[in-house]
Amino acid sequence: MTPDPFQFSALFNFSAGCCSATVKFTRYYHEMRRRPDRAFIRLEWVQQAVDHPVRQFVQQDGRIRRWAAIDAMGGQYLRVVLLPDGLTVHNTFFDRSFKP
């Protein structure tokens, strides 16, 4: 039996640090985070995109795309894809084609 990639694998409470919301992550997110081109993406940057996006787009399947400029990465835009609940991170990557 194949595991459900959308099953929540972890909860992170950011209230002790920079953020106040509890953000969940899918298994798929954790699998993608192992890739060398994504392993360096900091959780604080993910939270920034969730809390303070410069743009948001709701896909037909209900997933939510949010983008935020990351100063520490020279202003590159991080795209965070959330499940329809708005708090479960499914994917993150730097979107080279995004135009604000």
C-alpha positions, 0 to 999 in steps of 0.5 A: 500500500502506498502511503498517502503523500498528503498525510501530515507528518509534522507540526511546527510551532513558531511562537517561540521564535519569529512567528505566531502560527502553527504550520503543518507540512505534508510528507511530500514537502519533507521528501522535496526538502531532501533535494539539494536545491531546496534543502537550504530553504529556511522555515522562517522564509516559509513562514514569511510567505505564509504570513506576508505574501506579495501575491496569492493565487488559488488553484482550481484544486483549492491549493493556495500559492503564495509568494514572498521576496526573500532579502537574504536571497537577493530578493528572489521570490519563494513560492509556497504551495499550501493545501486548502486549509491555508496552513499546511505547506505542501511545496516550496521553491524559488520561482524564477519566473515570478514577476511581482 
